[in-house]
C-alpha cells in the first residue's frame, strides 16, 4: 500500500503566502516620518504588524493541518 505523502514546500501557494505575510510583518514599506493618530494608543503600523502576525499564525496552522500529509496517521497492516 502506497503512502500519500504531500509536502507544502512543493506548493507555490504556500510560498506565495509566506512571502506576502513576512513582507507585511516587516515595516520596511512604511514611509519615513509617516505619522497617523494612534488607535487606542497604538500606532497604525503596529496594528498592521499585529494583524499580519495573527494572519501568519493562522496560515501556518492551515498549512500544517491541510497541506502537509506524511501518511504517519494511517494504520499500516503488517
N, C-alpha and C positions, 0 to 999 in steps of 0.2 A: 504494500500500500504506500503510495507516494504522499509525502507531507506537502501541504500547501504553505510554502514559505513566501512571504511578501515583506520586503524591506522598504521603509519610507525613503531611504537615501536614493533610490532609483526612480522616484516620482517627482517630476518637475513642479507639480502643485505644492508639494511640501517645501521645496527650496524657495519658490517664489514667496510663499507665506512667511518663511523665516527671514528672508531678506527685507521684505516690506516691514515686518514688525520690529526687527532690530534697527532699521533705519528710523522708525518713529520713536524708538526709545532714546536714541541719541539726539541731543538738542542741537546738532550742527546746522540744521535748516532754519533756525530762528535768526532773524536779522539782528545784527549787533545793535545794542541800545534800544531794542524794542521794549515797549512798556505797555502794559494794559492793567486796568484796575484788577486787583486780586478778587478772586471768587471765594468768599468766606475766609479771607486772609491767605489764600493760596494763589500764587501767580498762574496765569493761563498755561504757561509752558510746563509747569509741574503737573497740572491736571492732565495735559495731553500725555505726558510720560507715564503717569499712573494708569490711565486708561489703556495705553499701549502695553504696559506691563501686564495688566489683567488679561488683555487680549492674547498676549504671548503665552501666558499660563494656560488659558483655555485652548489655544491652538496646539500646544504641546500635549495636553491631555487628549485632545481629539486624535492627534497623530498616533499616540501610543495605543489608544483604545481601538481605533478603527483601521489604521493603515499599516500596523506592524503585526504581521501574522507569522509566528515561528513554528506553529504546529505543536508546541510544548503542552498545550492544554488537552490535546486529543489523547485518548487512551490507546495505547498500542497493544495489539494482541500478539503474544509470543508463540 
